[in-house]
Amino acid sequence: MYFLSHGDQVRITDIRNREKLGESIDYLENKGATIHCGGHMTDDFTWADLVIKSPTIRNDNEFLAFSKRTENDLTYAVSNPAFQKVKLICVTGAHDKTTTASALCHAINKMGKKAHMCGNMGISAFSEIRKWDNGDIPDYVVLEMSTWQARDTYAFLNGKVPLVEVSVITSVFYKQNEGGNPIKPTGEFNLNSNHIICPSEVREYIKQLAGKKARNVSSIENARGMSKSLPSRMAPSYAVLRKLGFNAGQVNEALKSYKGIPNRSELVQRTSNTMYINDSSSIIPAAVSFTMDNLDSLPVNLICGGSDSSLDAAPMLKSLRTAASIHLLDGSFTQKRLIPLLQENGISFNGPYAQMEEALSSARSKIDSNSRALQVILLSPGASAFEFFENEYLRGDAFSNLVRKKVPAGRKKSN
């Protein structure tokens, strides 16, 4: 969408057939893209001035040999002039990457600086570039990188990696077939840094890899002053924030206010009788049931539906039957799959609504403001977002921002 919005000619090629790819292909085609499904063609690669490679495609794919220039979203961001104005925080590791990146972004914003995040958690760097183009340039960008992203990015930059303010390795994979030695960190992004933070168990190993920058390596556990009330998974974030110069008291308070990864069963607001939960990252029907099962003792007013990705709505049926009320977001999935399923099973619903505000208002109208029992308003779409939102994260932001605007914490709903 980034290149289409700038008036560029765009071809999209995929080995899967059109039916497998779903409505997103029709949407992109309507926006002006040329679509070639069912296999790649050499002509598409020789025609293009730039090929943006999907992370699922190997670097040695035979068709990439015909590309004049190959990049991914991260390398394209590096070439943007705005990139020189931000400080980069790189998060890699075996697990807890998204939690660390999300907590860092939250805490930095809480402490008066501005931070955005992108990368492996599913937020494309093109979304970040679009913000820069509109003048929204933060102090920090928190970049979460998987192994393949780091390796691709390093290769596409020909080793000319930008300087990173702080790199944190949250945890380390261990090879099971080579004596338990830790795997080399994910690319040189970890090593070209002013500060490198890693688990103490691999600090000496990382120092050896860092060479001349060995003096920049410190351990997560060496960051003193972390509040005992914070969960251990906050330790990498705490260590990074201390390296950035924030004092221990500030950091502890900021991390205590962190409510979890945005859009993943995120508790946005709680009044005396209602919880508002943002689960916008639920983009497949089965994910709705997973979230609802964790709330099975509470009446749930469910906001669901959206854009079609050629997935059967049937895995949502149990949740649709148990929901206290259903409020549909409009979209091709809602029209083609969800509404027919509801009608076939005699389940009543409200909507569909083209605006998040309408769906939220509908759900709030079902809350019994006089009840002392806890109730839930849950956004768990079970569908993609592309027809009405750029991505599921902006869909979740729309919900969360409306809730915070309309629902004061700690009070009952007022009509």
N, C-alpha and C positions, 0 to 999 in steps of 0.2 A: 504493500500500500504506500510506503514512503516514496518510492520512485514514481508510481502512478500519480500520486498527489502533486508531484513536481513536473508532470507533463511528459515524462520519459516514456519511450516505447519499451514495453515489458513482455517477455515471453516466459511462460512457466512450463516446465517439462517434468513429467513424473512417469515412472514405469508402471504405476498402478492405473487401472482404468477409471473412467470418469465416475462410474457408479460408486466405486470404493472411496473416492475423495469427497463426495457429498456436495452439499449446497455451496460450500465456500468457493468452489471452482466457478459456479455460475455467478456468484457475487463478484469475484475478481474479473471475470469476463465482461460483466456488465459495466465495470469500472474502466474497461479499455485494455485489459491484458489479453494476449494471445495464448491459448491453452493447447498444449500438446501432451496428451495422455497415452498410456499404453506402451511407452518406450521412449528412449532418448534418440535424438537425431543429431548427427554431426553438424548439420547446417545451423542449428540453434546456437551452438557453441562458437562457430566461426563468425556468425552474424553479430554476436554480442560484443560490445565494448567492455562489459563487466559481467562476470558471473558471480552471483552470491550463492555459495555452496551451503546446502543443508547439512547439519551436523551428522545426519545419518549416512552421508556419502563419504567414502574413504578418499583420502588425498590422492591416492594412486589410481582413482577411477579413470578408465581409458578415455572418456569423453573430455575430462578436464585438460587433457593434453592439447586439445584444440582451442582452449580458451586463451584470449589475449591477456586477460587479467582476472585472477580469481581472489575473492575475499570472502570474509564472513561479516556479520554485523559488527563485531567488536573491532576488527581492523578498520572498517569503514568509519567507525566512531573516532578512532585514533587519528585519522587524517583530517578530522573536522577542526577548524581553527579554535572553536570553543573548548576543545579538549585541553589545550594549553593553559586554560584559565582555572582548571579544577585540580584538586589533589585526589589521587587514586588510592583506594584501599582495595586490596585483592584478597579474596577469601577462597582458599582451596582446602582439600582434605577428604578423608574417607566418609565422614558423616558430620552432621550438625552444621553444614555449610549455610543452608538457607536460614536456619535459626540465627546463626551468628550474623549474617549479612542484614537480616531484617532487624535484629536487635540493635546493631550498630547504627543503621539508618534512623531508627526511632530515637535512640539516645542522643545522637548528634543534633537532630532537629529539636529535641526537648531542651537541650542545653544552649540553644540560641544560634547555632550555626545551621546551615542548610545542606541537606544530603539527599541524594537520589540513589536508587539501586537498580541494577539490571544484571542480566546474565543467565546463569543456569536455573534460577528459580522460575524462569518462564517469561521474564520481561525482556523483550528484544532491545538491543542497543539502538535500533531505529526509533523506538518510542522515545528514548532519551535524546537522540539527535533532534527529533521534532520539537522537544521542549527547548533545546538550545536555540533552534532556529526562531523560536518565538520569544527569545530573550530570557528564558527561565534557566539560568546557569547557576548551579549550586556551588558551595565551597568544596564539597566532597562527592565523589561517585564511588559507591560501594559495589564492586564487581565480583560476583560469585562465579567461579570457573570450575567446570568439571575437567577431568583429565583430557578428554578429546578437545574441549574448547581451548585449553591452554596450548596443546600441541598444534592444533590447527592455526591458532592465532600467531604463535611463534614462527611457524613455517611461512605463513602469508606475509609476515613482517620481515622475513629474511634475517631474523635474529635481531633486528633493530627495535628492541623492546623499550617502551617508554619507562621512565623512572617512576616507581611506585613509592608512595609515601610510607605505607605499612602493608606488608604481606603477612597474613596469618594462615598457618597450616593447622586446621582445627584438630585433626587426627590423621593417623598414617595407616595405609594398607600394609599388610605384611605378606610377603611371598611365602607360600606354603611349600614350595619345591626347591628353595635355595637357602635352607638353613634358617628361615625366619627373618632374613634381612629386610629392613623396610624398603619399600619401593621409592625410587627417586621422586622428589616432589614434582608436581605437575607443571613442568616447563620452567623456562627461565624467568617467568613473571615473579616467581617466589624470590629469586636471587638478585635481581636488579632493583633493590629496594633500600630505602633509608633505614627501615627497621624490618627485621624478619622475626616473627614470633612463631614458636612451634612447641609441641609437647616436650617436656624435659627428657623423656626417654630417648628422643632422637636428636637432641640439641647438638651433640658432638658430631653426629653424622651429617646434619645440615651445615654445620660450620665447615666441615671438610669440603662439601659441595660448593659452599659460598666463596671459598678462596679468599681473595683480598677483602671481601665484605664480611668475613667471619666475625669481626668485632660487632657487626650489626645484629647478630643473632642472639635472641633471648628466649627464655622459656615462658610458657603461659603461667606456670605455677609460681614464677618469680615475681609476678605482679602483686604487690602487697596491698592490704587494706580492703579487699573485697568483702562485702557484708555477708555474714553467715546465713542470712535469710534469703539470699539469692541462690537459685538452683545452680548446680555445677555446670550445666550447659551454657551458663552466662560467662564462664571464665574466659574464653577466647575474646569475647566482646569487651569485657572489662580490661583485659591486658592491652588491647588495641587502643582503647580510649585513653588509658593512662599514658601510652606512648605518644598520643596526640597532644598531651599536655593538660588534659582535663584533670581536676583534682578528685581525690577518692570520694569525697562526700557528694559532689555533683554526679559522678558516674553511678554511684550506688543508688541515688534517688532516681536518676533517669532510667536505669535498668529495672528498678522495682515497678515502674509504671508501664513496663512493656507487657502487653497482653497476649503476645503470640504472633505467629506469622499472619500477616494480613490476608484475608480472603480464605483462610483455612480454619473453619470452625472458630472464627475470631469473635470473641465477645465484645461487641462494639459499645453497648450501653446496657445498664441494668437499672430499672426503677424498682419501686417497692413490690411490684407484682409481675414484671415483664422483663425477660431477657431478649435482647436484639442481637442475633448472631449472623455474621457475614461468612458464608461458605461459598463465595462466588467461584472459587477454584474448582468446585464440583462441576466438571464439564462433560461427564458421562453419567448416564442414568443410574448405574450401580453405585456411584458415589453418594447419591442422595440417600439411599437406603443405609449406607454405612453411617452417615451423620445422624439420620433419624433414629437408628438403633441405639445410639448413645444418649438419646433424649426420650427413650420409650416410656418413661414414667410421667412425662409432662405433656400437656396439650400444646401441639405445634401448629401454628398458622404459617403455612408453607408458601413462599414465593418461588415459583419455578418456571421453567420453559426458556426458550431462546432459539438459537439458530441450529440448523440441521447439520450433523456430521455423519449421516447415514448409519446411525445407531438405533437399535430397537428400544422403544420406551418401556418395554415390559419389565425390566429390572426395577423400575420405580413403582410398580403397582402396589406392592405391600405398603410403601410409604404413603402413597396417594390414598389408600384405604384408611390408614390410621391417622392421617392429618386432621386436625380440628377444622381447618378450612384451607382452601387452595386458591391461590391468586396467581394468574398466569401472565408472564411476560410474553409479548408477542414475538413471532419469528417463525421461520419455516419448520423447525422442529415442533414447535407448539401446534401449528396448523396441520401439519402432515401426520404427526405421530402421537402427540400428547392428547390433543382434544379428542381424536377418534378413540383412543384407549379409555379416556374418562367416560365418554358417552357409551361405549360398549359395556362398561362395568357399572353404569348407573351412578357415577360419582359426580356430585355437583361441584362447580367451580365458579370463580369470579374472573372477569376479563374475557379475552386477553387485553393487556394494556401495552401501549407503545412507549410509555414513560415510566421510569422507576418510581417517580413520585406518586403516580396513580396507583401502582401496585402496592406500595407501602401504605398509602392512605386506606386502601381497601382492607389490607391485613390488620391495620390498627383499629378499624371499625369493628372488628370481631373480638377485640379484647374486652373482657368484663372489668371495667375500672373499679367496681366495688368488691371484687373478689380479692381475698387474701392469698389465695393459692397462686403459685408461680406459673406463669404462662410464657410461651416463646413465640417470637416472630423470627422465622428462619429464612434467609435467602440461600437457597441451595438449588440452582437452576437445572442441573443435570444435562446441560446443553452448552454449546458454544455461544459466543457473544457477538460475532462479527457484523451482524446486520444492523445493530443499534449502538454498539460500542466498539471501540478499536480492539479491545481484548477483554478477557474476564477480569483483569485487575482494575481497569477503569470502570467496569460494571460494578465491582465491589466497592470502589471508591464512591460511586454515585449513591449507593445504598448507605454506606457509612456516613457520608457527609450529610445526607438528608436526616438520618437518625439523630446525629449530634445537633443538627439545627432545630429539629422539631421536638426532641424528647430530652428534657432536662434530667440529668441523672438523679436517682434517689426519690423521684416523685412519681405519682401515678399518672397514667395517661389522661390528658385533658382533651376533650373534643374541640 
